[in-house]
Amino acid sequence: MSTNTRIACVMVGLPARGKTYIAQKVCRYLQWLSVTTKVFNVGNYRRKLHGAHQSHTFFDPHNQQGEIARRECATEALKDMIRWFDEESGTVAMFDATNSTLERRSFLLEKCKQHDVQVMFIESVCQDESLVLQNIMDVKLSSPDYKDMDPEKAAEDFRARISHYEERYETITEKEATYIKLINVGSQVVLNMIQGYLQSRIVYYLMNLHIMPRSIFFTRHGESMFNLMGKIGGDSDLSPRGRQYGAALPKIIHEHLGDQKLTVWTSTLKRTIQTGENLPYPKLQWKALDELDAGVCDGMTYEQIEAEYPEDYANRDDDKFNYRYRGGEQRAGIKRKWGFFIKRAIAIVLIPLSNSNLHLQQSYRDVVFRLEPVIMELERQQNILIIGHQAILRCIYAYFHNKPQEELPYIKIPLHTVIKLTPKAYGCDEVRYKVEIDAVDTHRPKPLKTKPITNGNSSVPLSNAFNPLDGPILKRKKLDV
């Protein structure tokens, strides 16, 4: 019997209700937080076993052969899911299918119970016809079922498929089941028997999620004076070219957004605020968007870091996601050393206080957990422009594109470039707009594998890194890394 948490999030709902979108989003969110998660899409099994281009009659509940084939697909997906839990120590599986009858849900519940897997149903109910029609349009253009098919014929076939499911659809009413029911894109939420920390985190995330079309724009601040000098961190002003970029940004955004509403988010550091000062939109400063803290290396060049702290330089290249710059004690002597430890002690006591200015070194892993409230709010919003820093935007970009931890610290986010992301059911569309204003290149590619150096004076060990179960993360300042 397994002693690990194993949760199967079983999607429920009619077609075009955003189930796949929700499943993929929850998967990306949990993987971003280092929770081992995988989506098992029964539609993919159907396409593999019976072909992609099935007529709507395949889904007719009176079609016995179709019913047998659909059950076969669900069974194969379920077997793979159980195998994944057993052999790969999975934590959360997203079982993505309609699962629209009590009989099918009871079957899944019983099988999962036999293998010590908790089941949490996620039902998406949508009574807003305009949203359903919008989802149909997205499906007919992007679903593998309708690839290379005439759009009008695809829409007609899909509506017929929905009608077949409506004939037998049974909404969740099982009193003993664990479930969350999202009605009309979360305008109403029904919870039942939610248990444990991880289920609660998933529920909280789902309550912030919506499937309305929107765009998310990212850009780094304009080129800063520290960028020109090759220094990391600090709170420097923009360079002359950085100010030119800030002046050009309103036109770029309007060209690709039109007259739609937009909110601008910046950090509390001068270079992001200066970059957005010409934008004619509401603005919000987030301390959580402040750059990764470089500890004693703040304000240094990489050459200076390599010369003064060679072991830190090598260790960071070896594991950049988990590496933390060392704190300030060794560089400023005994007095600052004791001050540093006192600050850490205060931080432990006062960690819920979001406005603290305590200076603590960080890793990319720490930044991911620090950004979780930003992600939650971002999922609630419509069109957003984030003017941020390299490490911060890498973390947010990795969330939307489901990038693995080893790739995250090396994602290329160049200066003077606007990145537009449009969330979709099967991923995230991306367009980049390069503004023709020169800027230095601050990207450092992933080095060849190096051997870490340990001499007792290197960075904070991974065992002290923040964990998603540890609670709120202290918000704090600095760096372009």
Disulfide bonds with the S-S distance in Angstrom:
none
